[in-house]
Amino acid sequence: KKEEFEKQIILVEKMCKVIKNLGGNQLRIDGGWPKKEVPEKEYKKLVFEGIKRAVEIAEREGVYLSLDNHGEITNDYTFQLEIFEKINSDKLGANLDTMNYRWYGYPVEKLPHIYKAIAPFTFHTHIKDGTGTKKEYKGKVLGEGEIPLKEAIRILKEEGYKGVWCVEYEGEEKENGYKRSVEWLRRNLK
């Protein structure tokens, strides 16, 4: 619906102002989830148009937008690349979540190829580990899942990534899991 689309654009504008007021310069966005009644070609067109409008706001406000590979739509890395290349703005980049491409359904062996493709556009990271796809997904401590995290870190460094290395942990033992994940990341960033 047009009104829902416009609400999302207004929300991006408000959040850009909040980010600036807090002294920040980056906002994470994603493409949302497809609606059953909207054909894929149409929802991709709407997502592209929404991100294009969000980028116009970001350019005006001096804020960077980090497009997360989250959910169904922007976990399609070829669509992510198409968005980056067609919009072609230095204010639009990726929030690379190392687990989400696997969650979406890509095989583990394809992940390094995807990281290499997305790395040049990466503004921010969610370093996350786990196993399985969608309903079978299980969050794991960094280094204990099936995600090639060391390879992701190597690729990002080779591409000149200088942003934040953010741990995202979705396993069951929250406090201990985060602690062990942070320790793993510290050891493996050296």
Contact map, one row per residue, 1 for C-alpha under 8 A:
1111100000000000000000000000000000000000000000000000000000000000000000000000000000000000000000000000000000000000000000000000000000000000000000000000000000000000000000000000000000000000000000
1111110000000000000000000000000000000000000000000000000000000000000000000000000000000000000000000000000000000000000000000000000000000000000000000000000000000000000000000000000000000000000000
1111111000000000000000000000000000000000000000000000000000000000000000000000000000000000000000000000000000000000000000000000000000000000000000000000000000000000000000000000000000000000000000
1111111100000000000000000000000000000000000000000000000000000000000000000000000000000000000000000000000000000000000000000000000000000000000000000000000000000000000000000000000000000000000000
1111111110000000000000000000000000000000000000000100000000000000000000000000000000000000000000000000000000000000000000000000000000000000000000000000000000000000000000000000000000000000000000
0111111111000000000000000000000000000000000000000000000000000000000000000000000000000000000000000000000000000000000000000000000000000000000000000000000000000000000000000000000000000000000000
0011111111100000000000000000000000000000000000000000000000000000000000000000000000000000000000000000000000000000000000000000000000000000000000000000000000000000000000000000000000000000000000
0001111111110000000000000000000000000000000000000000000000000000000000000000000000000000000000000000000000000000000000000000000000000000000000000000000000000000000000000000000000000000000000
0000111111111000000000000000000000000000000000000100110000000000000000000000000000000000000000000000000000000000000000000000000000000000000000000000000000000000000000000000000000000000000000
0000011111111100000000000000000000000000000000000000000000000000000000000000000000000000000000000000000000000000000000000000000000000000000000000000000000000000000000000000000000000000000000
0000001111111110000000000000000000000000000000000000000000000000000000000000000000000000000000000000000000000000000000000000000000000000000000000000000000000000000000000000000000000000000000
0000000111111111000000000000000000000000000000000000010010000000000000000000000000000000000000000000000000000000000000000000000000000000000000000000000000000000000000000000000000000000000000
0000000011111111100000000000000000000000000000000000010011000000000000000000000000000000000000000000000000000000000000000000000000000000000000000000000000000000000000000000000000000000000000
0000000001111111110000000000000000000000000000000000000000000000000000000000000000000000000000000000000000000000000000000000000000000000000000000000000000000000000000000000000000000000000000
0000000000111111111000000010000000000000000000000000000000000000000000000000000000000000000000000000000000000000000000000000000000000000000000000000000000000000000000000000000000000000000000
0000000000011111111100000010000000000000000000000000000011001010000000000000000000000000000000000000000000000000000000000000000000000000000000000000000000000000000000000000000000000000000000
0000000000001111111110000000000000000000000000000000000000001000000000000000000000000000000000000000000000000000000000000000000000000000000000000000000000000000000000000000000000000000000000
0000000000000111111111000000000000000000000000000000000000000000000000000000000000000000000000000000000000000000000000000000000000000000000000000000000000000000000000000000000000000000000000
0000000000000011111111111110000000000000000000000000000000000010000000000000000000000000000000000000000000000000000000000000000000000000000000000000000000000000000000000000000000000000000000
0000000000000001111111111000000000000000000000000000000000000010000000000000000000000000000000000000000000000000000000000000000000000000000000000000000000000000000000000000000000000000000000
0000000000000000111111110000000000000000000000000000000000000000000000000000000000000000000000000000000000000000000000000000000000000000000000000000000000000000000000000000000000000000000000
0000000000000000011111110000000000000000000000000000000000000000000000000000000000000000000000000000000000000000000000000000000000000000000000000000000000000000000000000000000000000000000000
0000000000000000001111111000000000000000000000000000000000000000000000000000000000000000000000000000000000000000000000000000000000000000000000000000000000000000000000000000000000000000000000
0000000000000000001111111100000000000000000000000000000000000000000000000000000000000000000000000000000000000000000000000000000000000000000000000000000000000000000000000000000000000000000000
0000000000000000001100111110000000000000000000000000000000000111000000000000000000000000000000000000000000000000000000000000000000000000000000000000000000000000000000000000000000000000000000
0000000000000000001000011111000000000000000000000000000000000011110000000000000000000000000000000000000000000000000000000000000000000000000000000000000000000000000000000000000000000000000000
0000000000000011001000001111100000000000000000000000000000000011110000000000000000000000000000000000000000000000000000000000000000000000000000000000000000000000000000000000000000000000000000
0000000000000000000000000111110000000000000000000000000000000000111100000000000000000000000000100000000000000000000000000000000000000000000000000000000000000000000000000000000000000000000000
0000000000000000000000000011111000000000000000000000000000000000111100000000000000000000000000000000000000000000000000000000000000000000000000000000000000000000000000000000000000000000000000
0000000000000000000000000001111100000000000000000000000000000000001111100100000000000000000000000000000000000000000000000000000000000000000000000000000000000000000000000000000000000000000000
0000000000000000000000000000111110000000000000100000000000000000001101101100000000000000000000000000000000000000000000000000000000000000000000000000000000000000000000000000000000000000000000
0000000000000000000000000000011111000000000000000000000000000000000001111100000000000000000000000000000000000000000000000000000000000000000000000000000000000000000000000000000000000000000000
0000000000000000000000000000001111100000000000000000000000000000000000111000000000000000000000000000000000000000000000000000000000000000000000000000000000000000000000000000000000000000000000
0000000000000000000000000000000111110101001000000000000000000000000000011000000000000000000000000000000000000000000000000000000000000000000000000000000000000000000000000000000000000000000000
0000000000000000000000000000000011111100001000000000000000000000000000000000000000000000000000000000000000000000000000000000000000000000000000000000000000000000000000000000000000000000000000
0000000000000000000000000000000001111110000000000000000000000000000000000000000000000000000000000000000000000000000000000000000000000000000000000000000000000000000000000000000000000000000000
0000000000000000000000000000000000111110000000000000000000000000000000000000000000000000000000000000000000000000000000000000000000000000000000000000000000000000000000000000000000000000000000
0000000000000000000000000000000001111111011000000000000000000000000000000000000000000000000000000000000000000000000000000000000000000000000000000000000000000000000000000000000000000000000000
0000000000000000000000000000000000011111111000000000000000000000000000000000000000000000000000000000000000000000000000000000000000000000000000000000000000000000000000000000000000000000000000
0000000000000000000000000000000001000111111100000000000000000000000000000000000000000000000000000000000000000000000000000000000000000000000000000000000000000000000000000000000000000000000000
0000000000000000000000000000000000000011111110000000000000000000000000000000000000000000000000000000000000000000000000000000000000000000000000000000000000000000000000000000000000000000000000
0000000000000000000000000000000000000111111111000000000000000000000000000000000000000000000000000000000000000000000000000000000000000000000000000000000000000000000000000000000000000000000000
0000000000000000000000000000000001100111111111100000000000000000000000000000000000000000000000000000000000000000000000000000000000000000000000000000000000000000000000000000000000000000000000
0000000000000000000000000000000000000001111111110000000000000000000000001000000000000000000000000000000000000000000000000000000000000000000000000000000000000000000000000000000000000000000000
0000000000000000000000000000000000000000111111111000000000000000000000000000000000000000000000000000000000000000000000000000000000000000000000000000000000000000000000000000000000000000000000
0000000000000000000000000000000000000000011111111100000000000000000000000000000000000000000000000000000000000000000000000000000000000000000000000000000000000000000000000000000000000000000000
0000000000000000000000000000001000000000001111111110000000000000000000000000000000000000000000000000000000000000000000000000000000000000000000000000000000000000000000000000000000000000000000
0000000000000000000000000000000000000000000111111111000000000000000000000000000000100000000000000000000000000000000000000000000000000000000000000000000000000000000000000000000000000000000000
0000000000000000000000000000000000000000000011111111100000000000000000000000000000000000000000000000000000000000000000000000000000000000000000000000000000000000000000000000000000000000000000
0000100010000000000000000000000000000000000001111111110000000000000000000000000000000000000000000000000000000000000000000000000000000000000000000000000000000000000000000000000000000000000000
0000000000000000000000000000000000000000000000111111111000000000000000000000000000000000000000000000000000000000000000000000000000000000000000000000000000000000000000000000000000000000000000
0000000000000000000000000000000000000000000000011111111100000000000000000000000000000010000000000000000000000000000000000000000000000000000000000000000000000000000000000000000000000000000000
0000000010000000000000000000000000000000000000001111111110000000000000000000000000000000000000000000000000000000000000000000000000000000000000000000000000000000000000000000000000000000000000
0000000010011000000000000000000000000000000000000111111111000000000000000000000000000000000000000000000000000000000000000000000000000000000000000000000000000000000000000000000000000000000000
0000000000000000000000000000000000000000000000000011111111100000100000000000000000000000101100000000000000000000000000000000000000000000000000000000000000000000000000000000000000000000000000
0000000000000000000000000000000000000000000000000001111111110000000000000000000000000000000000000000000000000000000000000000000000000000000000000000000000000000000000000000000000000000000000
0000000000011001000000000000000000000000000000000000111111111000000000000000000000000000000000000000000000000000000000000000000000000000000000000000000000000000000000000000000000000000000000
0000000000001001000000000000000000000000000000000000011111111111100000000000000000000000001000000000000000000000000000000000000000000000000000000000000000000000000000000000000000000000000000
0000000000000000000000000000000000000000000000000000001111111111000000000000000000000000001000000000000000000000000000000000000000000000000000000000000000000000000000000000000000000000000000
0000000000000000000000000000000000000000000000000000000111111110000000000000000000000000000000000000000000000000000000000000000000000000000000000000000000000000000000000000000000000000000000
0000000000000001100000000000000000000000000000000000000011111110000000000000000000000000000000000000000000000000000000000000000000000000000000000000000000000000000000000000000000000000000000
0000000000000000000000001000000000000000000000000000000001111111000000000000000000000000001000000000000000000000000000000000000000000000000000000000000000000000000000000000000000000000000000
0000000000000001001100001110000000000000000000000000000001111111100000000000000000000000001000000000000000000000000000000000000000000000000000000000000000000000000000000000000000000000000000
0000000000000000000000001110000000000000000000000000000001100111110000000000000000000000011110000000000000000000000000000000000000000000000000000000000000000000000000000000000000000000000000
0000000000000000000000000111100000000000000000000000001001000011111000000000000000000000001111000000000000000000000000000000000000000000000000000000000000000000000000000000000000000000000000
0000000000000000000000000111100000000000000000000000000000000001111100000000000000000000000111100000000000000000000000000111000000000000000000000000000000000000000000000000000000000000000000
0000000000000000000000000001111000000000000000000000000000000000111110000100000000000000000111100000000000000000000000000000000000000000000000000000000000000000000000000000000000000000000000
0000000000000000000000000001111000000000000000000000000000000000011111000110000000000000000001111000000000000000000000000000000000000000000000000000000000000000000000000000000000000000000000
0000000000000000000000000000010000000000000000000000000000000000001111100111100100000000000001111001100000000000000000000000000000000000000000000000000000000000000000000000000000000000000000
0000000000000000000000000000011100000000000000000000000000000000000111111110000000000000000000001001000000000000000000000000000000000000000000000000000000000000000000000000000000000000000000
0000000000000000000000000000011110000000000000000000000000000000000011111110000000000000000000000001000100000000000000000000000000000000000000000000000000000000000000000000000000000000000000
0000000000000000000000000000000111000000000000000000000000000000000001111111000000000000000000000000000100000000000000000000000000000000000000000000000000000000000000000000000000000000000000
0000000000000000000000000000001111000000000100000000000000000000000001111111000000000000000000000000000000000000000000000000000000000000000000000000000000000000000000000000000000000000000000
0000000000000000000000000000011100000000000000000000000000000000001111111111101100000000000000000000000000000000000000000000000000000000000000000000000000000000000000000000000000000000000000
0000000000000000000000000000000000000000000000000000000000000000000111111111100100000000000000000001100100000000000000000000000000000000000000000000000000000000000000000000000000000000000000
0000000000000000000000000000000000000000000000000000000000000000000010011111111100000000000000000000100100000000000000000000000000000000000000000000000000000000000000000000000000000000000000
0000000000000000000000000000000000000000000000000000000000000000000010000111111110000000000000000000100000000000010001000000000000000000000000000000000000000000000000000000000000000000000000
0000000000000000000000000000000000000000000000000000000000000000000000000001111111000000000000000000000000000000000000000000000000000000000000000000000000000000000000000000000000000000000000
0000000000000000000000000000000000000000000000000000000000000000000000000101111111100000000000000000000000000000000000000000000000000000000000000000000000000000000000000000000000000000000000
0000000000000000000000000000000000000000000000000000000000000000000010000111111111110000000000000000000000000000000000000000000000000000000000000000000000000000000000000000000000000000000000
0000000000000000000000000000000000000000000000000000000000000000000000000000111111111000000000000000000000000000000011000000000000000000000000000000000000000000000000000000000000000000000000
0000000000000000000000000000000000000000000000000000000000000000000000000000011111111100000000000000000000000000000000000000000000000000000000000000000000000000000000000000000000000000000000
0000000000000000000000000000000000000000000000010000000000000000000000000000001111111111000000000000000000000000000000000000000000000000000000000000000000000000000000000000000000000000000000
0000000000000000000000000000000000000000000000000000000000000000000000000000000111111111100110000000000000000000000000001000000000000000000000000000000000000000000000000000000000000000000000
0000000000000000000000000000000000000000000000000000000000000000000000000000000011111111000000000000000000000000000000000000000000000000000000000000000000000000000000000000000000000000000000
0000000000000000000000000000000000000000000000000000000000000000000000000000000001111111000000000000000000000000000000000000000000000000000000000000000000000000000000000000000000000000000000
0000000000000000000000000000000000000000000000000001000000000000000000000000000000111111100000000000000000000000000000000000000000000000000000000000000000000000000000000000000000000000000000
0000000000000000000000000000000000000000000000000000000000000000000000000000000000111111110100000000000000000000000000000000000000000000000000000000000000000000000000000000000000000000000000
0000000000000000000000000000000000000000000000000000001000000000000000000000000000010011111100000000000000000000000000000000000000000000000000000000000000000000000000000000000000000000000000
0000000000000000000000000000000000000000000000000000000000000001000000000000000000000001111110000000000000000000000000000000000000000000000000000000000000000000000000000000000000000000000000
0000000000000000000000000000000000000000000000000000001001100111100000000000000000000000111110000000000000000000000000000000000000000000000000000000000000000000000000000000000000000000000000
0000000000000000000000000000000000000000000000000000001000000001111000000000000000010001111111000000000000000000000000001000000000000000000000000000000000000000000000000000000000000000000000
0000000000000000000000000000000000000000000000000000000000000001111000000000000000010000011111100000000000000000000000001110000000000000000000000000000000000000000000000000000000000000000000
0000000000000000000000000000000000000000000000000000000000000000111110000000000000000000000111110000000000000000000001101111000000000000000000000000000000000000000000000000000000000000000000
0000000000000000000000000001000000000000000000000000000000000000011110000000000000000000000011111000000000000000000000000111110000000000000000000000000000000000000000000000000000000000000000
0000000000000000000000000000000000000000000000000000000000000000000110000000000000000000000001111100000000000000001001100101111000000000000000000000000000000000000000000000000000000000000000
0000000000000000000000000000000000000000000000000000000000000000000111000000000000000000000000111111100000000000000000000000111100000000000000000000000000000000000000000000000000000000000000
0000000000000000000000000000000000000000000000000000000000000000000000000000000000000000000000011111110000000000001000000000111110000000000000000010100100000000000000000000000000000000000000
0000000000000000000000000000000000000000000000000000000000000000000000000000000000000000000000001111111000000000000000000000001111000000000000000010000000000000000000000000000000000000000000
0000000000000000000000000000000000000000000000000000000000000000000011100010000000000000000000001111111100000000000000000000000000000000000000000000000000000000000000000000000000000000000000
0000000000000000000000000000000000000000000000000000000000000000000010000011100000000000000000001111111111000010000000000000000000000000000000000000000000000000000000000000000000000000000000
0000000000000000000000000000000000000000000000000000000000000000000000000000000000000000000000000111111111110010000000000000000000011000000000000010000000000000000000000000000000000000000000
0000000000000000000000000000000000000000000000000000000000000000000000000000000000000000000000000011111111000000000000000000000000111100100000000000000000000000000000000000000000000000000000
0000000000000000000000000000000000000000000000000000000000000000000000110011000000000000000000000001111111000000000000000000000000001100000000000000000000000000000000000000000000000000000000
0000000000000000000000000000000000000000000000000000000000000000000000000000000000000000000000000000111111100000000000000000000000001100000000000000000000000000000000000000000000000000000000
0000000000000000000000000000000000000000000000000000000000000000000000000000000000000000000000000000111111110110000000000000000000000000000000000000000000000000000000000000000000000000000000
0000000000000000000000000000000000000000000000000000000000000000000000000000000000000000000000000000010011111110000000000000000000000000000000000000000000000000000000000000000000000000000000
0000000000000000000000000000000000000000000000000000000000000000000000000000000000000000000000000000010001111110000000000000000000000000000000000111000000000000000000000000000000000000000000
0000000000000000000000000000000000000000000000000000000000000000000000000000000000000000000000000000000000111111000000000000000000000000000000000000000000000000000000000000000000000000000000
0000000000000000000000000000000000000000000000000000000000000000000000000000000000000000000000000000000001111111110000000000000000000000000000000000000000000000000000000000000000000000000000
0000000000000000000000000000000000000000000000000000000000000000000000000000000000000000000000000000110001111111111000000000000000000000000000000011000000000000000000000000000000000000000000
0000000000000000000000000000000000000000000000000000000000000000000000000000000000000000000000000000000000001111111100000000000000000000000000000001001100100000000000000000000000000000000000
0000000000000000000000000000000000000000000000000000000000000000000000000000000000000000000000000000000000000111111110000000000000000000000000000000000000000000000000000000000000000000000000
0000000000000000000000000000000000000000000000000000000000000000000000000000100000000000000000000000000000000111111111000000000000000000000000000000000000000000000000000000000000000000000000
0000000000000000000000000000000000000000000000000000000000000000000000000000000000000000000000010100000000000011111111100000000000000000000000000000000100110000000000000000000000000000000000
0000000000000000000000000000000000000000000000000000000000000000000000000000000000000000000000000000000000000001111111110000000000000000000000000000000000110000000000000000000000000000000000
0000000000000000000000000000000000000000000000000000000000000000000000000000000010000000000000000000000000000000111111110000000000000000000000000000000000000000000000000000000000000000000000
0000000000000000000000000000000000000000000000000000000000000000000000000000100010000000000001010000000000000000011111111100000000000000000000000000000000000000000000000000000000000000000000
0000000000000000000000000000000000000000000000000000000000000000000000000000000000000000000001010000000000000000001111111100000000000000000000000000000000110010100000000000000000000000000000
0000000000000000000000000000000000000000000000000000000000000000000000000000000000000000000000000000000000000000000111111100000000000000000000000000000000010011100000000000000000000000000000
0000000000000000000000000000000000000000000000000000000000000000000000000000000000010000000111000000000000000000000001111110000000000000000000000000000000000000000000000000000000000000000000
0000000000000000000000000000000000000000000000000000000000000000010000000000000000000000000011110000000000000000000001111111100000000000000000000000000000000000100000000000000000000000000000
0000000000000000000000000000000000000000000000000000000000000000010000000000000000000000000011100000000000000000000000001111100000000000000000000000000000000000101000000000000000000000000000
0000000000000000000000000000000000000000000000000000000000000000010000000000000000000000000001110000000000000000000000000111110000000000000000000000000000000000001111000000000000000000000000
0000000000000000000000000000000000000000000000000000000000000000000000000000000000000000000000111100000000000000000000000111111000000000000000000000000000000000001111000000000000000000000000
0000000000000000000000000000000000000000000000000000000000000000000000000000000000000000000000111100000000000000000000000001111100000000000000000000000000000000000011110000000000000000000000
0000000000000000000000000000000000000000000000000000000000000000000000000000000000000000000000011110000000000000000000000000111110000000000001000000100000000000000011110000000000000000000000
0000000000000000000000000000000000000000000000000000000000000000000000000000000000000000000000001110000000000000000000000000011111000000001111000000000000000000000000111100000000000000000000
0000000000000000000000000000000000000000000000000000000000000000000000000000000000000000000000000110000000000000000000000000001111100000001111111110100000000000000000001000000000000000000000
0000000000000000000000000000000000000000000000000000000000000000000000000000000000000000000000000010000000000000000000000000000111110000111111011110000000000000000000000000000000000000000000
0000000000000000000000000000000000000000000000000000000000000000000000000000000000000000000000000000001000000000000000000000000011111001111100001110000000000000000000000000000000000000000000
0000000000000000000000000000000000000000000000000000000000000000000000000000000000000000000000000000011000000000000000000000000001111111110000000000000000000000000000000000000000000000000000
0000000000000000000000000000000000000000000000000000000000000000000000000000000000000000000000000000011110000000000000000000000000111111100000000000000000000000000000000000000000000000000000
0000000000000000000000000000000000000000000000000000000000000000000000000000000000000000000000000000001110000000000000000000000000011111100000000000000000000000000000000000000000000000000000
0000000000000000000000000000000000000000000000000000000000000000000000000000000000000000000000000000000000000000000000000000000000011111100000000000000000000000000000000000000000000000000000
0000000000000000000000000000000000000000000000000000000000000000000000000000000000000000000000000000000000000000000000000000000000111111110000000000000000000000000000000000000000000000000000
0000000000000000000000000000000000000000000000000000000000000000000000000000000000000000000000000000001000000000000000000000000001111111111000000000000000000000000000000000000000000000000000
0000000000000000000000000000000000000000000000000000000000000000000000000000000000000000000000000000000000000000000000000000000001110001111100000000000000000000000000000110000000000000000000
0000000000000000000000000000000000000000000000000000000000000000000000000000000000000000000000000000000000000000000000000000000111100000111110001000000000000000000000001111000000000000000000
0000000000000000000000000000000000000000000000000000000000000000000000000000000000000000000000000000000000000000000000000000000111100000011111111000000000000000000000001110000010000000000000
0000000000000000000000000000000000000000000000000000000000000000000000000000000000000000000000000000000000000000000000000000000111000000001111111000000000000000000000001010000011011000000000
0000000000000000000000000000000000000000000000000000000000000000000000000000000000000000000000000000000000000000000000000000001111000000000111111000100000000000000000001000000000011101100000
0000000000000000000000000000000000000000000000000000000000000000000000000000000000000000000000000000000000000000000000000000000010000000000111111110100000000000000000000000000000001001000000
0000000000000000000000000000000000000000000000000000000000000000000000000000000000000000000000000000000000000000000000000000000011000000000111111100000000000000000000000000000000000000000000
0000000000000000000000000000000000000000000000000000000000000000000000000000000000000000000000000000000000000000000000000000000011100000001111111110000000000000000000000000000000000000000000
0000000000000000000000000000000000000000000000000000000000000000000000000000000000000000000000000000000000010000000000000000000011100000000000111111000000000000000000000000000000000000000000
0000000000000000000000000000000000000000000000000000000000000000000000000000000000000000000000000110010000010010000000000000000011100000000000101111100000000000000000000000000000000000000000
0000000000000000000000000000000000000000000000000000000000000000000000000000000000000000000000000000000000010011000000000000000000000000000000000111111100000000000000000000000000000000000000
0000000000000000000000000000000000000000000000000000000000000000000000000000000000000000000000000100000000000000000000000000001010000000000001100011111110000000000000000000000000000000000000
0000000000000000000000000000000000000000000000000000000000000000000000000000000000000000000000000000000000000000000000000000000000000000000000000001111111000000000000000000000000000000000100
0000000000000000000000000000000000000000000000000000000000000000000000000000000000000000000000000000000000000001000000000000000000000000000000000001111111100000000000000000000000000000000000
0000000000000000000000000000000000000000000000000000000000000000000000000000000000000000000000000100000000000001001000000000000000000000000000000001111111110000000000000000000000000000000000
0000000000000000000000000000000000000000000000000000000000000000000000000000000000000000000000000000000000000000000000000000000000000000000000000000111111111000000000000000000000000000000010
0000000000000000000000000000000000000000000000000000000000000000000000000000000000000000000000000000000000000000000000000000000000000000000000000000011111111100000000000000000000000000000000
0000000000000000000000000000000000000000000000000000000000000000000000000000000000000000000000000000000000000001001100100000000000000000000000000000001111111110000000000000000000000000000000
0000000000000000000000000000000000000000000000000000000000000000000000000000000000000000000000000000000000000000001100110000000000000000000000000000000111111111100000000000000000000000000000
0000000000000000000000000000000000000000000000000000000000000000000000000000000000000000000000000000000000000000000000000000000000000000000000000000000011111111110000000000000000000000000000
0000000000000000000000000000000000000000000000000000000000000000000000000000000000000000000000000000000000000000000000000000000000000000000000000000000001111111100000000000000000000000000000
0000000000000000000000000000000000000000000000000000000000000000000000000000000000000000000000000000000000000000000000110000000000000000000000000000000000111111100000000000000000000000000000
0000000000000000000000000000000000000000000000000000000000000000000000000000000000000000000000000000000000000000000000010000000000000000000000000000000000011111110000000000000000000000000000
0000000000000000000000000000000000000000000000000000000000000000000000000000000000000000000000000000000000000000000000110110000000000000000000000000000000011111111000000000000000000000000000
0000000000000000000000000000000000000000000000000000000000000000000000000000000000000000000000000000000000000000000000000000000000000000000000000000000000001001111100000000000000000000000000
0000000000000000000000000000000000000000000000000000000000000000000000000000000000000000000000000000000000000000000000000011100000000000000000000000000000000000111110000000000000000000000000
0000000000000000000000000000000000000000000000000000000000000000000000000000000000000000000000000000000000000000000000000001100000000000000000000000000000000000011111000000000000000000000000
0000000000000000000000000000000000000000000000000000000000000000000000000000000000000000000000000000000000000000000000000001111000000000000000000000000000000000001111100000000000000000000000
0000000000000000000000000000000000000000000000000000000000000000000000000000000000000000000000000000000000000000000000000001111000000000000000000000000000000000000111110000000000000000000000
0000000000000000000000000000000000000000000000000000000000000000000000000000000000000000000000000000000000000000000000000000011100000000000000000000000000000000000011111000000001001100100000
0000000000000000000000000000000000000000000000000000000000000000000000000000000000000000000000000000000000000000000000000000011100000000000000000000000000000000000001111100000001000000000000
0000000000000000000000000000000000000000000000000000000000000000000000000000000000000000000000000000000000000000000000000000000110000000001111000000000000000000000000111110010011001000000000
0000000000000000000000000000000000000000000000000000000000000000000000000000000000000000000000000000000000000000000000000000000100000000011100000000000000000000000000011111010000000000000000
0000000000000000000000000000000000000000000000000000000000000000000000000000000000000000000000000000000000000000000000000000000000000000011110000000000000000000000000001111110010000000000000
0000000000000000000000000000000000000000000000000000000000000000000000000000000000000000000000000000000000000000000000000000000000000000001000000000000000000000000000000111110010000000000000
0000000000000000000000000000000000000000000000000000000000000000000000000000000000000000000000000000000000000000000000000000000000000000000000000000000000000000000000000011111110000000000000
0000000000000000000000000000000000000000000000000000000000000000000000000000000000000000000000000000000000000000000000000000000000000000000000000000000000000000000000001111111111000000000000
0000000000000000000000000000000000000000000000000000000000000000000000000000000000000000000000000000000000000000000000000000000000000000000000000000000000000000000000000000111111100000000000
0000000000000000000000000000000000000000000000000000000000000000000000000000000000000000000000000000000000000000000000000000000000000000000000000000000000000000000000000000111111110000000000
0000000000000000000000000000000000000000000000000000000000000000000000000000000000000000000000000000000000000000000000000000000000000000000110000000000000000000000000001011111111111000000000
0000000000000000000000000000000000000000000000000000000000000000000000000000000000000000000000000000000000000000000000000000000000000000000010000000000000000000000000111000011111111100000000
0000000000000000000000000000000000000000000000000000000000000000000000000000000000000000000000000000000000000000000000000000000000000000000000000000000000000000000000000000001111111110000000
0000000000000000000000000000000000000000000000000000000000000000000000000000000000000000000000000000000000000000000000000000000000000000000011000000000000000000000000000000000111111111000000
0000000000000000000000000000000000000000000000000000000000000000000000000000000000000000000000000000000000000000000000000000000000000000000011100000000000000000000000101000000011111111100000
0000000000000000000000000000000000000000000000000000000000000000000000000000000000000000000000000000000000000000000000000000000000000000000001000000000000000000000000100000000001111111110000
0000000000000000000000000000000000000000000000000000000000000000000000000000000000000000000000000000000000000000000000000000000000000000000000000000000000000000000000000000000000111111111000
0000000000000000000000000000000000000000000000000000000000000000000000000000000000000000000000000000000000000000000000000000000000000000000001100000000000000000000000000000000000011111111100
0000000000000000000000000000000000000000000000000000000000000000000000000000000000000000000000000000000000000000000000000000000000000000000001000000000000000000000000100000000000001111111110
0000000000000000000000000000000000000000000000000000000000000000000000000000000000000000000000000000000000000000000000000000000000000000000000000000000000000000000000000000000000000111111111
0000000000000000000000000000000000000000000000000000000000000000000000000000000000000000000000000000000000000000000000000000000000000000000000000000000000000000000000000000000000000011111111
0000000000000000000000000000000000000000000000000000000000000000000000000000000000000000000000000000000000000000000000000000000000000000000000000000010000000000000000000000000000000001111111
0000000000000000000000000000000000000000000000000000000000000000000000000000000000000000000000000000000000000000000000000000000000000000000000000000000010000000000000000000000000000000111111
0000000000000000000000000000000000000000000000000000000000000000000000000000000000000000000000000000000000000000000000000000000000000000000000000000000000000000000000000000000000000000011111
